């Protein structure tokens, strides 16, 4: 199994973390949409356009999340 990767979303203006929303998981600001769902779908081969349509969120937000994810992945041991 590949090493797990953790993203520090604290500098992404599109993402917020609130204790009472999705158990404190990072979500798109002002939504309950976990950013991990966007990243995981993309990693499994779903296109950004398909993700935007599936979750009914703007394609620009999906692209921004994926760009941030790609540039901020931090490898850590499992």
mmCIF file of the N, C-alpha and C atoms, coordinates in Angstrom:
data_MODEL
# 
_entry.id   MODEL 
# 
loop_
_atom_site.group_PDB 
_atom_site.id 
_atom_site.type_symbol 
_atom_site.label_atom_id 
_atom_site.label_alt_id 
_atom_site.label_comp_id 
_atom_site.label_asym_id 
_atom_site.label_entity_id 
_atom_site.label_seq_id 
_atom_site.pdbx_PDB_ins_code 
_atom_site.Cartn_x 
_atom_site.Cartn_y 
_atom_site.Cartn_z 
_atom_site.occupancy 
_atom_site.B_iso_or_equiv 
_atom_site.pdbx_formal_charge 
_atom_site.auth_seq_id 
_atom_site.auth_comp_id 
_atom_site.auth_asym_id 
_atom_site.auth_atom_id 
_atom_site.pdbx_PDB_model_num 
ATOM 1   N N  . UNK A 1 1  ? 0.846   -1.196 0.000   1.00 0.00 ? 1  UNK A N  1 
ATOM 2   C CA . UNK A 1 1  ? 0.000   0.000  0.000   1.00 0.00 ? 1  UNK A CA 1 
ATOM 3   C C  . UNK A 1 1  ? 0.881   1.245  0.000   1.00 0.00 ? 1  UNK A C  1 
ATOM 4   N N  . UNK A 1 2  ? 0.529   2.224  -0.796  1.00 0.00 ? 2  UNK A N  1 
ATOM 5   C CA . UNK A 1 2  ? 1.309   3.465  -0.890  1.00 0.00 ? 2  UNK A CA 1 
ATOM 6   C C  . UNK A 1 2  ? 1.210   4.253  0.411   1.00 0.00 ? 2  UNK A C  1 
ATOM 7   N N  . UNK A 1 3  ? 2.197   5.091  0.651   1.00 0.00 ? 3  UNK A N  1 
ATOM 8   C CA . UNK A 1 3  ? 2.178   5.934  1.848   1.00 0.00 ? 3  UNK A CA 1 
ATOM 9   C C  . UNK A 1 3  ? 0.984   6.883  1.783   1.00 0.00 ? 3  UNK A C  1 
ATOM 10  N N  . UNK A 1 4  ? 0.356   7.086  2.910   1.00 0.00 ? 4  UNK A N  1 
ATOM 11  C CA . UNK A 1 4  ? -0.768  8.019  2.982   1.00 0.00 ? 4  UNK A CA 1 
ATOM 12  C C  . UNK A 1 4  ? -0.223  9.436  2.792   1.00 0.00 ? 4  UNK A C  1 
ATOM 13  N N  . UNK A 1 5  ? -1.028  10.300 2.226   1.00 0.00 ? 5  UNK A N  1 
ATOM 14  C CA . UNK A 1 5  ? -0.610  11.683 2.044   1.00 0.00 ? 5  UNK A CA 1 
ATOM 15  C C  . UNK A 1 5  ? -1.600  12.585 2.752   1.00 0.00 ? 5  UNK A C  1 
ATOM 16  N N  . UNK A 1 6  ? -1.057  13.606 3.405   1.00 0.00 ? 6  UNK A N  1 
ATOM 17  C CA . UNK A 1 6  ? -1.884  14.533 4.160   1.00 0.00 ? 6  UNK A CA 1 
ATOM 18  C C  . UNK A 1 6  ? -1.722  15.919 3.541   1.00 0.00 ? 6  UNK A C  1 
ATOM 19  N N  . UNK A 1 7  ? -2.816  16.618 3.411   1.00 0.00 ? 7  UNK A N  1 
ATOM 20  C CA . UNK A 1 7  ? -2.786  17.966 2.848   1.00 0.00 ? 7  UNK A CA 1 
ATOM 21  C C  . UNK A 1 7  ? -3.073  18.956 3.961   1.00 0.00 ? 7  UNK A C  1 
ATOM 22  N N  . UNK A 1 8  ? -2.268  20.005 4.019   1.00 0.00 ? 8  UNK A N  1 
ATOM 23  C CA . UNK A 1 8  ? -2.531  21.118 4.935   1.00 0.00 ? 8  UNK A CA 1 
ATOM 24  C C  . UNK A 1 8  ? -3.361  22.131 4.149   1.00 0.00 ? 8  UNK A C  1 
ATOM 25  N N  . UNK A 1 9  ? -4.652  22.166 4.426   1.00 0.00 ? 9  UNK A N  1 
ATOM 26  C CA . UNK A 1 9  ? -5.573  23.037 3.688   1.00 0.00 ? 9  UNK A CA 1 
ATOM 27  C C  . UNK A 1 9  ? -5.676  24.421 4.308   1.00 0.00 ? 9  UNK A C  1 
ATOM 28  N N  . UNK A 1 10 ? -4.935  24.703 5.356   1.00 0.00 ? 10 UNK A N  1 
ATOM 29  C CA . UNK A 1 10 ? -5.106  25.948 6.110   1.00 0.00 ? 10 UNK A CA 1 
ATOM 30  C C  . UNK A 1 10 ? -4.855  27.215 5.290   1.00 0.00 ? 10 UNK A C  1 
ATOM 31  N N  . UNK A 1 11 ? -4.086  27.117 4.214   1.00 0.00 ? 11 UNK A N  1 
ATOM 32  C CA . UNK A 1 11 ? -3.798  28.301 3.402   1.00 0.00 ? 11 UNK A CA 1 
ATOM 33  C C  . UNK A 1 11 ? -4.672  28.401 2.157   1.00 0.00 ? 11 UNK A C  1 
ATOM 34  N N  . UNK A 1 12 ? -5.608  27.478 2.005   1.00 0.00 ? 12 UNK A N  1 
ATOM 35  C CA . UNK A 1 12 ? -6.497  27.494 0.837   1.00 0.00 ? 12 UNK A CA 1 
ATOM 36  C C  . UNK A 1 12 ? -7.771  28.252 1.193   1.00 0.00 ? 12 UNK A C  1 
ATOM 37  N N  . UNK A 1 13 ? -8.007  29.364 0.537   1.00 0.00 ? 13 UNK A N  1 
ATOM 38  C CA . UNK A 1 13 ? -9.160  30.219 0.857   1.00 0.00 ? 13 UNK A CA 1 
ATOM 39  C C  . UNK A 1 13 ? -10.502 29.563 0.527   1.00 0.00 ? 13 UNK A C  1 
ATOM 40  N N  . UNK A 1 14 ? -10.505 28.519 -0.289  1.00 0.00 ? 14 UNK A N  1 
ATOM 41  C CA . UNK A 1 14 ? -11.746 27.836 -0.640  1.00 0.00 ? 14 UNK A CA 1 
ATOM 42  C C  . UNK A 1 14 ? -12.165 26.797 0.393   1.00 0.00 ? 14 UNK A C  1 
ATOM 43  N N  . UNK A 1 15 ? -11.291 26.527 1.375   1.00 0.00 ? 15 UNK A N  1 
ATOM 44  C CA . UNK A 1 15 ? -11.523 25.437 2.321   1.00 0.00 ? 15 UNK A CA 1 
ATOM 45  C C  . UNK A 1 15 ? -11.668 25.970 3.737   1.00 0.00 ? 15 UNK A C  1 
ATOM 46  N N  . UNK A 1 16 ? -12.575 25.338 4.496   1.00 0.00 ? 16 UNK A N  1 
ATOM 47  C CA . UNK A 1 16 ? -12.714 25.676 5.914   1.00 0.00 ? 16 UNK A CA 1 
ATOM 48  C C  . UNK A 1 16 ? -12.843 24.382 6.710   1.00 0.00 ? 16 UNK A C  1 
ATOM 49  N N  . UNK A 1 17 ? -12.490 24.477 7.982   1.00 0.00 ? 17 UNK A N  1 
ATOM 50  C CA . UNK A 1 17 ? -12.630 23.353 8.905   1.00 0.00 ? 17 UNK A CA 1 
ATOM 51  C C  . UNK A 1 17 ? -13.423 23.848 10.101  1.00 0.00 ? 17 UNK A C  1 
ATOM 52  N N  . UNK A 1 18 ? -14.545 23.191 10.364  1.00 0.00 ? 18 UNK A N  1 
ATOM 53  C CA . UNK A 1 18 ? -15.388 23.535 11.514  1.00 0.00 ? 18 UNK A CA 1 
ATOM 54  C C  . UNK A 1 18 ? -15.704 22.246 12.257  1.00 0.00 ? 18 UNK A C  1 
ATOM 55  N N  . UNK A 1 19 ? -15.583 22.284 13.571  1.00 0.00 ? 19 UNK A N  1 
ATOM 56  C CA . UNK A 1 19 ? -15.791 21.085 14.382  1.00 0.00 ? 19 UNK A CA 1 
ATOM 57  C C  . UNK A 1 19 ? -17.144 20.424 14.130  1.00 0.00 ? 19 UNK A C  1 
ATOM 58  N N  . UNK A 1 20 ? -18.192 21.209 13.925  1.00 0.00 ? 20 UNK A N  1 
ATOM 59  C CA . UNK A 1 20 ? -19.526 20.659 13.752  1.00 0.00 ? 20 UNK A CA 1 
ATOM 60  C C  . UNK A 1 20 ? -19.909 20.304 12.327  1.00 0.00 ? 20 UNK A C  1 
ATOM 61  N N  . UNK A 1 21 ? -19.002 20.473 11.391  1.00 0.00 ? 21 UNK A N  1 
ATOM 62  C CA . UNK A 1 21 ? -19.293 20.188 9.985   1.00 0.00 ? 21 UNK A CA 1 
ATOM 63  C C  . UNK A 1 21 ? -18.414 19.030 9.524   1.00 0.00 ? 21 UNK A C  1 
ATOM 64  N N  . UNK A 1 22 ? -19.047 17.945 9.083   1.00 0.00 ? 22 UNK A N  1 
ATOM 65  C CA . UNK A 1 22 ? -18.342 16.759 8.589   1.00 0.00 ? 22 UNK A CA 1 
ATOM 66  C C  . UNK A 1 22 ? -17.259 16.289 9.569   1.00 0.00 ? 22 UNK A C  1 
ATOM 67  N N  . UNK A 1 23 ? -17.564 16.322 10.843  1.00 0.00 ? 23 UNK A N  1 
ATOM 68  C CA . UNK A 1 23 ? -16.642 15.863 11.905  1.00 0.00 ? 23 UNK A CA 1 
ATOM 69  C C  . UNK A 1 23 ? -15.293 16.570 11.866  1.00 0.00 ? 23 UNK A C  1 
ATOM 70  N N  . UNK A 1 24 ? -15.293 17.825 11.414  1.00 0.00 ? 24 UNK A N  1 
ATOM 71  C CA . UNK A 1 24 ? -14.064 18.604 11.393  1.00 0.00 ? 24 UNK A CA 1 
ATOM 72  C C  . UNK A 1 24 ? -13.186 18.365 10.178  1.00 0.00 ? 24 UNK A C  1 
ATOM 73  N N  . UNK A 1 25 ? -13.692 17.625 9.202   1.00 0.00 ? 25 UNK A N  1 
ATOM 74  C CA . UNK A 1 25 ? -12.928 17.396 7.971   1.00 0.00 ? 25 UNK A CA 1 
ATOM 75  C C  . UNK A 1 25 ? -12.928 18.678 7.133   1.00 0.00 ? 25 UNK A C  1 
ATOM 76  N N  . UNK A 1 26 ? -11.861 18.921 6.374   1.00 0.00 ? 26 UNK A N  1 
ATOM 77  C CA . UNK A 1 26 ? -11.839 20.096 5.489   1.00 0.00 ? 26 UNK A CA 1 
ATOM 78  C C  . UNK A 1 26 ? -12.959 20.007 4.450   1.00 0.00 ? 26 UNK A C  1 
ATOM 79  N N  . UNK A 1 27 ? -13.707 21.098 4.313   1.00 0.00 ? 27 UNK A N  1 
ATOM 80  C CA . UNK A 1 27 ? -14.814 21.157 3.351   1.00 0.00 ? 27 UNK A CA 1 
ATOM 81  C C  . UNK A 1 27 ? -14.700 22.437 2.517   1.00 0.00 ? 27 UNK A C  1 
ATOM 82  N N  . UNK A 1 28 ? -15.379 22.439 1.372   1.00 0.00 ? 28 UNK A N  1 
ATOM 83  C CA . UNK A 1 28 ? -15.469 23.680 0.602   1.00 0.00 ? 28 UNK A CA 1 
ATOM 84  C C  . UNK A 1 28 ? -16.177 24.712 1.460   1.00 0.00 ? 28 UNK A C  1 
ATOM 85  N N  . UNK A 1 29 ? -15.630 25.913 1.500   1.00 0.00 ? 29 UNK A N  1 
ATOM 86  C CA . UNK A 1 29 ? -16.186 26.987 2.323   1.00 0.00 ? 29 UNK A CA 1 
ATOM 87  C C  . UNK A 1 29 ? -17.682 27.168 2.049   1.00 0.00 ? 29 UNK A C  1 
ATOM 88  N N  . UNK A 1 30 ? -18.451 27.317 3.118   1.00 0.00 ? 30 UNK A N  1 
ATOM 89  C CA . UNK A 1 30 ? -19.902 27.520 3.079   1.00 0.00 ? 30 UNK A CA 1 
ATOM 90  C C  . UNK A 1 30 ? -20.670 26.329 2.491   1.00 0.00 ? 30 UNK A C  1 
ATOM 91  N N  . UNK A 1 31 ? -20.056 25.127 2.534   1.00 0.00 ? 31 UNK A N  1 
ATOM 92  C CA . UNK A 1 31 ? -20.744 23.909 2.096   1.00 0.00 ? 31 UNK A CA 1 
ATOM 93  C C  . UNK A 1 31 ? -20.420 22.791 3.088   1.00 0.00 ? 31 UNK A C  1 
ATOM 94  N N  . UNK A 1 32 ? -20.955 21.624 2.839   1.00 0.00 ? 32 UNK A N  1 
ATOM 95  C CA . UNK A 1 32 ? -20.615 20.434 3.618   1.00 0.00 ? 32 UNK A CA 1 
ATOM 96  C C  . UNK A 1 32 ? -19.848 19.448 2.732   1.00 0.00 ? 32 UNK A C  1 
ATOM 97  N N  . UNK A 1 33 ? -19.314 19.943 1.609   1.00 0.00 ? 33 UNK A N  1 
ATOM 98  C CA . UNK A 1 33 ? -18.622 19.107 0.632   1.00 0.00 ? 33 UNK A CA 1 
ATOM 99  C C  . UNK A 1 33 ? -17.178 18.855 1.058   1.00 0.00 ? 33 UNK A C  1 
ATOM 100 N N  . UNK A 1 34 ? -16.841 17.626 1.485   1.00 0.00 ? 34 UNK A N  1 
ATOM 101 C CA . UNK A 1 34 ? -15.465 17.335 1.888   1.00 0.00 ? 34 UNK A CA 1 
ATOM 102 C C  . UNK A 1 34 ? -14.505 17.445 0.693   1.00 0.00 ? 34 UNK A C  1 
ATOM 103 N N  . UNK A 1 35 ? -13.414 18.163 0.883   1.00 0.00 ? 35 UNK A N  1 
ATOM 104 C CA . UNK A 1 35 ? -12.451 18.291 -0.208  1.00 0.00 ? 35 UNK A CA 1 
ATOM 105 C C  . UNK A 1 35 ? -11.810 16.949 -0.543  1.00 0.00 ? 35 UNK A C  1 
ATOM 106 N N  . UNK A 1 36 ? -11.731 16.050 0.431   1.00 0.00 ? 36 UNK A N  1 
ATOM 107 C CA . UNK A 1 36 ? -11.186 14.719 0.155   1.00 0.00 ? 36 UNK A CA 1 
ATOM 108 C C  . UNK A 1 36 ? -12.010 13.988 -0.899  1.00 0.00 ? 36 UNK A C  1 
ATOM 109 N N  . UNK A 1 37 ? -13.316 14.234 -0.948  1.00 0.00 ? 37 UNK A N  1 
ATOM 110 C CA . UNK A 1 37 ? -14.162 13.589 -1.955  1.00 0.00 ? 37 UNK A CA 1 
ATOM 111 C C  . UNK A 1 37 ? -13.773 14.058 -3.358  1.00 0.00 ? 37 UNK A C  1 
ATOM 112 N N  . UNK A 1 38 ? -13.434 15.325 -3.480  1.00 0.00 ? 38 UNK A N  1 
ATOM 113 C CA . UNK A 1 38 ? -12.999 15.862 -4.775  1.00 0.00 ? 38 UNK A CA 1 
ATOM 114 C C  . UNK A 1 38 ? -11.679 15.230 -5.180  1.00 0.00 ? 38 UNK A C  1 
ATOM 115 N N  . UNK A 1 39 ? -10.714 15.266 -4.262  1.00 0.00 ? 39 UNK A N  1 
ATOM 116 C CA . UNK A 1 39 ? -9.373  14.741 -4.542  1.00 0.00 ? 39 UNK A CA 1 
ATOM 117 C C  . UNK A 1 39 ? -9.418  13.236 -4.809  1.00 0.00 ? 39 UNK A C  1 
ATOM 118 N N  . UNK A 1 40 ? -10.150 12.502 -3.973  1.00 0.00 ? 40 UNK A N  1 
ATOM 119 C CA . UNK A 1 40 ? -10.227 11.043 -4.136  1.00 0.00 ? 40 UNK A CA 1 
ATOM 120 C C  . UNK A 1 40 ? -10.853 10.666 -5.472  1.00 0.00 ? 40 UNK A C  1 
ATOM 121 N N  . UNK A 1 41 ? -11.931 11.343 -5.853  1.00 0.00 ? 41 UNK A N  1 
ATOM 122 C CA . UNK A 1 41 ? -12.556 11.054 -7.145  1.00 0.00 ? 41 UNK A CA 1 
ATOM 123 C C  . UNK A 1 41 ? -11.592 11.317 -8.290  1.00 0.00 ? 41 UNK A C  1 
ATOM 124 N N  . UNK A 1 42 ? -10.869 12.421 -8.216  1.00 0.00 ? 42 UNK A N  1 
ATOM 125 C CA . UNK A 1 42 ? -9.901  12.743 -9.264  1.00 0.00 ? 42 UNK A CA 1 
ATOM 126 C C  . UNK A 1 42 ? -8.799  11.682 -9.311  1.00 0.00 ? 42 UNK A C  1 
ATOM 127 N N  . UNK A 1 43 ? -8.307  11.276 -8.129  1.00 0.00 ? 43 UNK A N  1 
ATOM 128 C CA . UNK A 1 43 ? -7.263  10.249 -8.065  1.00 0.00 ? 43 UNK A CA 1 
ATOM 129 C C  . UNK A 1 43 ? -7.738  8.922  -8.654  1.00 0.00 ? 43 UNK A C  1 
ATOM 130 N N  . UNK A 1 44 ? -9.054  8.658  -8.584  1.00 0.00 ? 44 UNK A N  1 
ATOM 131 C CA . UNK A 1 44 ? -9.617  7.423  -9.143  1.00 0.00 ? 44 UNK A CA 1 
ATOM 132 C C  . UNK A 1 44 ? -9.946  7.551  -10.622 1.00 0.00 ? 44 UNK A C  1 
ATOM 133 N N  . UNK A 1 45 ? -9.639  8.709  -11.221 1.00 0.00 ? 45 UNK A N  1 
ATOM 134 C CA . UNK A 1 45 ? -9.798  8.851  -12.656 1.00 0.00 ? 45 UNK A CA 1 
ATOM 135 C C  . UNK A 1 45 ? -11.007 9.644  -13.124 1.00 0.00 ? 45 UNK A C  1 
ATOM 136 N N  . UNK A 1 46 ? -11.762 10.227 -12.192 1.00 0.00 ? 46 UNK A N  1 
ATOM 137 C CA . UNK A 1 46 ? -12.910 11.051 -12.574 1.00 0.00 ? 46 UNK A CA 1 
ATOM 138 C C  . UNK A 1 46 ? -12.378 12.432 -12.962 1.00 0.00 ? 46 UNK A C  1 
ATOM 139 N N  . UNK A 1 47 ? -12.841 12.959 -14.075 1.00 0.00 ? 47 UNK A N  1 
ATOM 140 C CA . UNK A 1 47 ? -12.345 14.267 -14.529 1.00 0.00 ? 47 UNK A CA 1 
ATOM 141 C C  . UNK A 1 47 ? -12.890 15.392 -13.648 1.00 0.00 ? 47 UNK A C  1 
ATOM 142 N N  . UNK A 1 48 ? -12.203 16.524 -13.680 1.00 0.00 ? 48 UNK A N  1 
ATOM 143 C CA . UNK A 1 48 ? -12.635 17.692 -12.901 1.00 0.00 ? 48 UNK A CA 1 
ATOM 144 C C  . UNK A 1 48 ? -14.039 18.127 -13.312 1.00 0.00 ? 48 UNK A C  1 
ATOM 145 N N  . UNK A 1 49 ? -14.331 18.078 -14.598 1.00 0.00 ? 49 UNK A N  1 
ATOM 146 C CA . UNK A 1 49 ? -15.662 18.468 -15.094 1.00 0.00 ? 49 UNK A CA 1 
ATOM 147 C C  . UNK A 1 49 ? -16.727 17.513 -14.555 1.00 0.00 ? 49 UNK A C  1 
ATOM 148 N N  . UNK A 1 50 ? -16.421 16.211 -14.579 1.00 0.00 ? 50 UNK A N  1 
ATOM 149 C CA . UNK A 1 50 ? -17.379 15.224 -14.058 1.00 0.00 ? 50 UNK A CA 1 
ATOM 150 C C  . UNK A 1 50 ? -17.604 15.408 -12.557 1.00 0.00 ? 50 UNK A C  1 
ATOM 151 N N  . UNK A 1 51 ? -16.537 15.722 -11.825 1.00 0.00 ? 51 UNK A N  1 
ATOM 152 C CA . UNK A 1 51 ? -16.657 15.954 -10.385 1.00 0.00 ? 51 UNK A CA 1 
ATOM 153 C C  . UNK A 1 51 ? -17.559 17.158 -10.133 1.00 0.00 ? 51 UNK A C  1 
ATOM 154 N N  . UNK A 1 52 ? -17.332 18.231 -10.878 1.00 0.00 ? 52 UNK A N  1 
ATOM 155 C CA . UNK A 1 52 ? -18.140 19.438 -10.725 1.00 0.00 ? 52 UNK A CA 1 
ATOM 156 C C  . UNK A 1 52 ? -19.619 19.139 -10.989 1.00 0.00 ? 52 UNK A C  1 
ATOM 157 N N  . UNK A 1 53 ? -19.883 18.369 -12.033 1.00 0.00 ? 53 UNK A N  1 
ATOM 158 C CA . UNK A 1 53 ? -21.269 18.021 -12.360 1.00 0.00 ? 53 UNK A CA 1 
ATOM 159 C C  . UNK A 1 53 ? -21.864 17.095 -11.303 1.00 0.00 ? 53 UNK A C  1 
ATOM 160 N N  . UNK A 1 54 ? -21.095 16.094 -10.879 1.00 0.00 ? 54 UNK A N  1 
ATOM 161 C CA . UNK A 1 54 ? -21.583 15.119 -9.906  1.00 0.00 ? 54 UNK A CA 1 
ATOM 162 C C  . UNK A 1 54 ? -21.957 15.783 -8.582  1.00 0.00 ? 54 UNK A C  1 
ATOM 163 N N  . UNK A 1 55 ? -21.116 16.691 -8.104  1.00 0.00 ? 55 UNK A N  1 
ATOM 164 C CA . UNK A 1 55 ? -21.335 17.308 -6.806  1.00 0.00 ? 55 UNK A CA 1 
ATOM 165 C C  . UNK A 1 55 ? -22.004 18.677 -6.890  1.00 0.00 ? 55 UNK A C  1 
ATOM 166 N N  . UNK A 1 56 ? -22.318 19.109 -8.124  1.00 0.00 ? 56 UNK A N  1 
ATOM 167 C CA . UNK A 1 56 ? -22.990 20.387 -8.363  1.00 0.00 ? 56 UNK A CA 1 
ATOM 168 C C  . UNK A 1 56 ? -22.238 21.552 -7.731  1.00 0.00 ? 56 UNK A C  1 
ATOM 169 N N  . UNK A 1 57 ? -20.946 21.617 -8.048  1.00 0.00 ? 57 UNK A N  1 
ATOM 170 C CA . UNK A 1 57 ? -20.105 22.729 -7.602  1.00 0.00 ? 57 UNK A CA 1 
ATOM 171 C C  . UNK A 1 57 ? -19.398 23.296 -8.831  1.00 0.00 ? 57 UNK A C  1 
ATOM 172 N N  . UNK A 1 58 ? -19.015 24.573 -8.783  1.00 0.00 ? 58 UNK A N  1 
ATOM 173 C CA . UNK A 1 58 ? -18.368 25.181 -9.950  1.00 0.00 ? 58 UNK A CA 1 
ATOM 174 C C  . UNK A 1 58 ? -17.066 24.471 -10.333 1.00 0.00 ? 58 UNK A C  1 
ATOM 175 N N  . UNK A 1 59 ? -16.880 24.262 -11.623 1.00 0.00 ? 59 UNK A N  1 
ATOM 176 C CA . UNK A 1 59 ? -15.669 23.600 -12.123 1.00 0.00 ? 59 UNK A CA 1 
ATOM 177 C C  . UNK A 1 59 ? -14.414 24.363 -11.700 1.00 0.00 ? 59 UNK A C  1 
ATOM 178 N N  . UNK A 1 60 ? -14.516 25.698 -11.604 1.00 0.00 ? 60 UNK A N  1 
ATOM 179 C CA . UNK A 1 60 ? -13.356 26.500 -11.199 1.00 0.00 ? 60 UNK A CA 1 
ATOM 180 C C  . UNK A 1 60 ? -12.913 26.131 -9.778  1.00 0.00 ? 60 UNK A C  1 
ATOM 181 N N  . UNK A 1 61 ? -13.880 25.839 -8.906  1.00 0.00 ? 61 UNK A N  1 
ATOM 182 C CA . UNK A 1 61 ? -13.539 25.445 -7.537  1.00 0.00 ? 61 UNK A CA 1 
ATOM 183 C C  . UNK A 1 61 ? -12.873 24.079 -7.523  1.00 0.00 ? 61 UNK A C  1 
ATOM 184 N N  . UNK A 1 62 ? -13.387 23.166 -8.328  1.00 0.00 ? 62 UNK A N  1 
ATOM 185 C CA . UNK A 1 62 ? -12.782 21.835 -8.415  1.00 0.00 ? 62 UNK A CA 1 
ATOM 186 C C  . UNK A 1 62 ? -11.345 21.958 -8.896  1.00 0.00 ? 62 UNK A C  1 
ATOM 187 N N  . UNK A 1 63 ? -11.132 22.721 -9.955  1.00 0.00 ? 63 UNK A N  1 
ATOM 188 C CA . UNK A 1 63 ? -9.780  22.913 -10.490 1.00 0.00 ? 63 UNK A CA 1 
ATOM 189 C C  . UNK A 1 63 ? -8.852  23.538 -9.443  1.00 0.00 ? 63 UNK A C  1 
ATOM 190 N N  . UNK A 1 64 ? -9.349  24.524 -8.711  1.00 0.00 ? 64 UNK A N  1 
ATOM 191 C CA . UNK A 1 64 ? -8.538  25.192 -7.690  1.00 0.00 ? 64 UNK A CA 1 
ATOM 192 C C  . UNK A 1 64 ? -8.162  24.223 -6.567  1.00 0.00 ? 64 UNK A C  1 
ATOM 193 N N  . UNK A 1 65 ? -9.106  23.395 -6.143  1.00 0.00 ? 65 UNK A N  1 
ATOM 194 C CA . UNK A 1 65 ? -8.839  22.397 -5.096  1.00 0.00 ? 65 UNK A CA 1 
ATOM 195 C C  . UNK A 1 65 ? -7.794  21.405 -5.589  1.00 0.00 ? 65 UNK A C  1 
ATOM 196 N N  . UNK A 1 66 ? -7.936  20.930 -6.815  1.00 0.00 ? 66 UNK A N  1 
ATOM 197 C CA . UNK A 1 66 ? -6.990  19.960 -7.363  1.00 0.00 ? 66 UNK A CA 1 
ATOM 198 C C  . UNK A 1 66 ? -5.597  20.565 -7.530  1.00 0.00 ? 66 UNK A C  1 
ATOM 199 N N  . UNK A 1 67 ? -5.541  21.813 -7.945  1.00 0.00 ? 67 UNK A N  1 
ATOM 200 C CA . UNK A 1 67 ? -4.251  22.504 -8.091  1.00 0.00 ? 67 UNK A CA 1 
ATOM 201 C C  . UNK A 1 67 ? -3.579  22.665 -6.735  1.00 0.00 ? 67 UNK A C  1 
ATOM 202 N N  . UNK A 1 68 ? -4.351  23.078 -5.734  1.00 0.00 ? 68 UNK A N  1 
ATOM 203 C CA . UNK A 1 68 ? -3.812  23.238 -4.382  1.00 0.00 ? 68 UNK A CA 1 
ATOM 204 C C  . UNK A 1 68 ? -3.327  21.891 -3.861  1.00 0.00 ? 68 UNK A C  1 
ATOM 205 N N  . UNK A 1 69 ? -4.137  20.865 -4.037  1.00 0.00 ? 69 UNK A N  1 
ATOM 206 C CA . UNK A 1 69 ? -3.771  19.518 -3.591  1.00 0.00 ? 69 UNK A CA 1 
ATOM 207 C C  . UNK A 1 69 ? -2.445  19.079 -4.207  1.00 0.00 ? 69 UNK A C  1 
ATOM 208 N N  . UNK A 1 70 ? -2.318  19.250 -5.509  1.00 0.00 ? 70 UNK A N  1 
ATOM 209 C CA . UNK A 1 70 ? -1.115  18.807 -6.218  1.00 0.00 ? 70 UNK A CA 1 
ATOM 210 C C  . UNK A 1 70 ? 0.133   19.520 -5.708  1.00 0.00 ? 70 UNK A C  1 
ATOM 211 N N  . UNK A 1 71 ? -0.003  20.786 -5.362  1.00 0.00 ? 71 UNK A N  1 
ATOM 212 C CA . UNK A 1 71 ? 1.174   21.554 -4.942  1.00 0.00 ? 71 UNK A CA 1 
ATOM 213 C C  . UNK A 1 71 ? 1.449   21.498 -3.440  1.00 0.00 ? 71 UNK A C  1 
ATOM 214 N N  . UNK A 1 72 ? 0.549   20.852 -2.661  1.00 0.00 ? 72 UNK A N  1 
ATOM 215 C CA . UNK A 1 72 ? 0.714   20.835 -1.202  1.00 0.00 ? 72 UNK A CA 1 
ATOM 216 C C  . UNK A 1 72 ? 0.726   19.443 -0.570  1.00 0.00 ? 72 UNK A C  1 
ATOM 217 N N  . UNK A 1 73 ? 0.859   18.401 -1.366  1.00 0.00 ? 73 UNK A N  1 
ATOM 218 C CA . UNK A 1 73 ? 0.878   17.057 -0.788  1.00 0.00 ? 73 UNK A CA 1 
ATOM 219 C C  . UNK A 1 73 ? 2.117   16.884 0.087   1.00 0.00 ? 73 UNK A C  1 
ATOM 220 N N  . UNK A 1 74 ? 1.884   16.322 1.270   1.00 0.00 ? 74 UNK A N  1 
ATOM 221 C CA . UNK A 1 74 ? 2.965   16.079 2.219   1.00 0.00 ? 74 UNK A CA 1 
ATOM 222 C C  . UNK A 1 74 ? 2.957   14.590 2.538   1.00 0.00 ? 74 UNK A C  1 
ATOM 223 N N  . UNK A 1 75 ? 3.996   13.882 2.152   1.00 0.00 ? 75 UNK A N  1 
ATOM 224 C CA . UNK A 1 75 ? 4.065   12.443 2.431   1.00 0.00 ? 75 UNK A CA 1 
ATOM 225 C C  . UNK A 1 75 ? 4.399   12.232 3.898   1.00 0.00 ? 75 UNK A C  1 
ATOM 226 N N  . UNK A 1 76 ? 3.778   11.233 4.496   1.00 0.00 ? 76 UNK A N  1 
ATOM 227 C CA . UNK A 1 76 ? 4.119   10.854 5.867   1.00 0.00 ? 76 UNK A CA 1 
ATOM 228 C C  . UNK A 1 76 ? 3.962   9.342  6.008   1.00 0.00 ? 76 UNK A C  1 
ATOM 229 N N  . UNK A 1 77 ? 4.662   8.776  6.946   1.00 0.00 ? 77 UNK A N  1 
ATOM 230 C CA . UNK A 1 77 ? 4.629   7.320  7.091   1.00 0.00 ? 77 UNK A CA 1 
ATOM 231 C C  . UNK A 1 77 ? 3.294   6.854  7.664   1.00 0.00 ? 77 UNK A C  1 
ATOM 232 N N  . UNK A 1 78 ? 2.930   5.647  7.308   1.00 0.00 ? 78 UNK A N  1 
ATOM 233 C CA . UNK A 1 78 ? 1.659   5.070  7.744   1.00 0.00 ? 78 UNK A CA 1 
ATOM 234 C C  . UNK A 1 78 ? 1.855   4.387  9.088   1.00 0.00 ? 78 UNK A C  1 
# 
